[in-house]
Amino acid sequence: MNDMRIVERTVDANKAKMTARGVQVYYGATHALKDVSVDILDNTVTAFIGPSGCGKSTFLRCLNRMNDTVAIARVTGEIRLDGEDIYDKRVDPVQLRARVGMVFQKPNPFPKSIYDNVAYGPRIHGLARTKAELDQIVETSLRKAAIWNEVKDRLAAPGTGLSGGQQQRLCIARAIATSPEVLLMDEPCSALDPIATAQVEELIDELRSQFSVVIVTHSMQQAARVSQRTAFFHLGNLVEYGETGQIFTNPKDPRTESYITGRIG
């Protein structure tokens, strides 16, 4: 029986958690993303790299329908989470964002206590029946985000009073408090110092065992350190997607090689 479970786990590791087929994004008359098709694997960190304005953040925002909040944005094509079309009219974007969490470039804790920052999502989604259950979710989320020991004695203090790196880990705790299946991170370290960046990178590696993680990064070194799969975007196109080691050491497309060697970007 145990052997079967091990075999199943191996198979699952290569299973697509999200699939995108023929995704196009328009901002008014601007064609920002062109015919992107990709599989996002379960229990894997996938990095999106490419020059500024290449479409990587635009595509990331398609994965939890954040582009719905942009009046002039139009998304076509198909994106599925566990086989379900996330753009189906019956899908509630608020519920979707509980399953596909997001951490932004600049740490953005709510102007609330550390406790209430993390409790916010579980409260609005009705994930805790009692105060004790909510306490447990908050503690577990802060532990998973590797910040519990730093804040456990001041949960009533404002989240905005933390250092930049702590604020970003608090935002990660807030994002994982609703038990998402996928965690999106849009340049989560770009506003952080090197020590805080190293802490967040270490955390990303740990979170991979529980979530499918997708990270947009302008740092190729970061992509190489934290991800198992890498997608290279250029001028709105997904140029190349594959195993991170292969993308960095043996890219198939000359544009990828030019970007990695610093000739474009």
C-alpha positions as CSV (number, residue, x, y, z in Angstrom):
1,M,0.0,0.0,0.0
2,N,2.8,2.4,0.9
3,D,4.6,1.6,-2.4
4,M,1.4,2.6,-4.3
5,R,1.3,5.9,-2.5
6,I,5.0,6.7,-3.3
7,V,4.3,5.9,-7.0
8,E,1.2,8.1,-7.0
9,R,3.2,11.0,-5.5
10,T,5.8,10.7,-8.2
11,V,3.1,10.9,-10.9
12,D,1.4,13.8,-9.2
13,A,4.6,15.8,-9.1
14,N,4.5,16.0,-12.9
15,K,0.8,16.8,-13.0
16,A,-0.4,20.2,-14.4
17,K,-2.2,22.2,-11.7
18,M,-3.1,24.9,-14.2
19,T,-3.2,24.9,-18.0
20,A,-3.3,27.8,-20.3
21,R,-4.2,27.5,-24.0
22,G,-4.1,30.3,-26.6
23,V,-4.3,33.1,-24.0
24,Q,-4.4,36.6,-25.5
25,V,-4.6,39.8,-23.6
26,Y,-5.6,43.2,-25.0
27,Y,-5.4,46.6,-23.1
28,G,-7.7,48.6,-25.3
29,A,-6.1,48.5,-28.8
30,T,-2.7,47.2,-27.4
31,H,-2.1,43.5,-27.9
32,A,-0.1,42.8,-24.7
33,L,0.0,39.0,-24.7
34,K,0.0,36.8,-27.7
35,D,-1.2,33.2,-27.9
36,V,0.4,31.9,-24.7
37,S,0.0,28.2,-23.9
38,V,1.7,26.7,-20.8
39,D,1.2,24.0,-18.1
40,I,1.9,25.1,-14.5
41,L,2.9,22.0,-12.6
42,D,1.9,21.0,-9.0
43,N,4.4,21.3,-6.2
44,T,6.8,23.2,-8.4
45,V,8.2,26.7,-8.5
46,T,7.7,28.2,-12.0
47,A,9.6,31.4,-12.8
48,F,8.5,33.9,-15.4
49,I,11.4,35.9,-16.7
50,G,12.0,38.5,-19.4
51,P,12.6,42.2,-20.0
52,S,10.3,44.9,-18.5
53,G,7.0,45.1,-20.4
54,C,7.3,41.7,-22.0
55,G,4.0,40.3,-20.6
56,K,5.1,38.2,-17.7
57,S,3.2,40.1,-15.0
58,T,0.2,40.5,-17.4
59,F,0.1,36.7,-17.8
60,L,0.5,36.1,-14.0
61,R,-2.5,38.4,-13.4
62,C,-4.6,36.2,-15.8
63,L,-4.1,33.2,-13.5
64,N,-6.3,34.7,-10.8
65,R,-8.4,37.0,-12.9
66,M,-6.7,40.2,-11.6
67,N,-7.1,41.6,-15.1
68,D,-10.8,41.7,-14.4
69,T,-10.1,44.8,-12.3
70,V,-8.7,46.7,-15.3
71,A,-11.6,48.2,-17.3
72,I,-9.9,48.2,-20.7
73,A,-8.4,44.7,-20.3
74,R,-9.8,41.8,-22.4
75,V,-8.6,38.2,-22.0
76,T,-9.3,35.4,-24.5
77,G,-8.3,31.8,-24.7
78,E,-8.6,29.2,-21.9
79,I,-7.1,28.9,-18.4
80,R,-8.0,25.9,-16.3
81,L,-7.4,25.1,-12.6
82,D,-7.7,21.3,-12.0
83,G,-9.5,21.1,-15.3
84,E,-12.1,23.8,-14.5
85,D,-12.3,26.9,-16.7
86,I,-11.5,29.8,-14.4
87,Y,-13.1,32.3,-16.8
88,D,-16.4,30.4,-16.8
89,K,-19.3,32.8,-16.0
90,R,-20.2,30.6,-13.0
91,V,-16.8,31.0,-11.4
92,D,-16.8,33.7,-8.6
93,P,-13.5,35.6,-8.9
94,V,-13.4,36.2,-5.1
95,Q,-13.6,32.4,-4.5
96,L,-11.0,31.8,-7.2
97,R,-8.6,34.2,-5.5
98,A,-8.9,32.2,-2.3
99,R,-7.6,29.2,-4.3
100,V,-5.1,31.2,-6.3
101,G,-3.4,33.6,-3.8
102,M,-1.2,36.5,-4.8
103,V,1.7,38.3,-3.2
104,F,2.6,41.7,-4.8
105,Q,5.9,43.4,-5.6
106,K,5.6,46.0,-2.8
107,P,4.7,44.6,0.7
108,N,1.1,45.8,1.3
109,P,-0.1,44.8,4.7
110,F,-3.6,46.1,5.6
111,P,-3.7,48.9,8.2
112,K,-4.7,46.4,10.8
113,S,-3.0,44.3,13.5
114,I,-0.7,41.5,12.5
115,Y,-3.4,39.0,13.6
116,D,-6.1,40.7,11.6
117,N,-4.0,40.8,8.5
118,V,-3.8,37.0,8.5
119,A,-7.3,36.4,9.8
120,Y,-9.0,38.6,7.1
121,G,-9.2,36.0,4.4
122,P,-10.4,33.1,6.6
123,R,-13.0,35.4,8.1
124,I,-14.5,36.5,4.8
125,H,-14.5,33.0,3.4
126,G,-15.9,31.4,6.6
127,L,-13.0,29.1,7.1
128,A,-13.1,29.1,10.9
129,R,-16.1,28.3,13.1
130,T,-14.6,29.4,16.4
131,K,-12.1,31.9,17.7
132,A,-9.8,28.9,18.6
133,E,-9.9,27.7,15.0
134,L,-9.1,31.2,13.7
135,D,-6.2,31.4,16.2
136,Q,-4.9,28.1,14.8
137,I,-5.1,29.3,11.2
138,V,-3.3,32.5,12.0
139,E,-0.5,30.7,13.9
140,T,-0.1,28.0,11.2
141,S,0.0,30.6,8.4
142,L,2.6,32.7,10.3
143,R,4.7,29.6,11.0
144,K,4.5,28.5,7.3
145,A,5.6,32.1,6.3
146,A,8.6,31.7,8.8
147,I,7.6,34.8,10.8
148,W,5.8,33.4,13.8
149,N,8.7,33.6,16.2
150,E,9.3,37.2,15.3
151,V,5.7,38.3,15.9
152,K,4.0,35.9,18.3
153,D,4.3,38.3,21.2
154,R,2.9,41.3,19.3
155,L,0.0,40.0,17.3
156,A,-2.1,43.0,18.2
157,A,0.6,45.5,16.9
158,P,0.0,47.0,13.4
159,G,1.4,45.0,10.5
160,T,2.6,48.3,8.9
161,G,5.1,48.6,11.8
162,L,7.2,45.6,10.7
163,S,10.4,45.8,8.6
164,G,10.0,45.5,4.8
165,G,11.1,41.8,4.8
166,Q,8.8,41.0,7.7
167,Q,5.9,42.8,6.0
168,Q,6.4,40.7,2.8
169,R,6.4,37.5,4.9
170,L,3.3,38.7,6.6
171,C,1.7,39.2,3.2
172,I,2.7,35.7,2.3
173,A,1.1,34.4,5.5
174,R,-2.0,36.4,4.6
175,A,-2.1,34.8,1.1
176,I,-1.7,31.3,2.4
177,A,-4.2,31.6,5.2
178,T,-7.1,30.7,2.9
179,S,-5.2,27.4,2.0
180,P,-4.8,28.3,-1.7
181,E,-3.6,25.6,-4.1
182,V,-1.6,28.1,-6.2
183,L,0.5,31.0,-4.9
184,L,1.4,33.8,-7.4
185,M,4.2,36.1,-6.6
186,D,4.9,39.3,-8.6
187,E,8.5,40.2,-8.1
188,P,8.1,39.6,-4.3
189,C,11.7,40.5,-3.5
190,S,12.3,43.6,-5.6
191,A,11.7,46.0,-2.7
192,L,13.7,44.0,-0.2
193,D,17.3,44.0,0.9
194,P,19.6,41.0,0.3
195,I,19.1,39.4,3.7
196,A,15.3,39.7,3.5
197,T,15.4,38.4,-0.1
198,A,17.4,35.3,1.0
199,Q,14.7,34.7,3.7
200,V,11.9,34.9,1.2
201,E,13.7,32.7,-1.3
202,E,14.2,30.1,1.3
203,L,10.5,30.3,2.2
204,I,9.5,29.9,-1.5
205,D,11.5,26.7,-1.6
206,E,9.7,25.4,1.5
207,L,6.2,26.4,0.3
208,R,6.7,24.3,-2.9
209,S,5.9,21.1,-0.9
210,Q,2.4,22.5,-0.3
211,F,1.6,24.8,-3.2
212,S,2.2,25.3,-6.8
213,V,4.2,28.5,-6.8
214,V,4.5,30.9,-9.8
215,I,7.0,33.8,-9.4
216,V,7.6,36.7,-11.7
217,T,11.2,38.0,-11.3
218,H,13.5,40.4,-13.0
219,S,16.5,38.5,-11.5
220,M,17.7,35.6,-13.6
221,Q,19.9,34.5,-10.6
222,Q,16.8,34.4,-8.5
223,A,14.9,32.3,-11.1
224,A,17.9,29.9,-11.2
225,R,18.0,29.6,-7.4
226,V,14.3,29.1,-6.6
227,S,12.5,27.5,-9.6
228,Q,12.3,24.1,-11.2
229,R,10.6,25.4,-14.4
230,T,11.2,28.7,-16.2
231,A,9.2,30.5,-18.9
232,F,10.9,33.3,-20.9
233,F,8.6,36.0,-22.3
234,H,9.6,38.6,-24.9
235,L,7.5,41.3,-26.5
236,G,4.2,39.6,-25.4
237,N,5.2,36.1,-26.6
238,L,6.1,33.1,-24.5
239,V,9.3,32.3,-26.3
240,E,10.5,29.2,-24.4
241,Y,9.3,27.2,-21.4
242,G,11.1,24.2,-19.8
243,E,13.2,22.8,-17.0
244,T,15.1,25.7,-15.4
245,G,18.6,24.1,-15.8
246,Q,17.9,23.5,-19.5
247,I,16.6,27.1,-20.1
248,F,19.7,28.6,-18.5
249,T,22.4,26.2,-19.8
250,N,21.0,25.1,-23.2
251,P,18.2,27.3,-24.4
252,K,16.6,26.3,-27.6
253,D,15.6,29.7,-28.9
254,P,18.3,32.3,-29.8
255,R,16.2,35.1,-28.1
256,T,16.4,33.2,-24.8
257,E,20.1,32.8,-25.2
258,S,20.5,36.6,-26.0
259,Y,18.5,37.5,-22.9
260,I,20.4,35.2,-20.6
261,T,23.8,36.3,-21.9
262,G,22.7,40.0,-21.5
263,R,22.5,40.9,-25.2
264,I,18.8,41.8,-24.9
265,G,16.8,43.1,-22.0
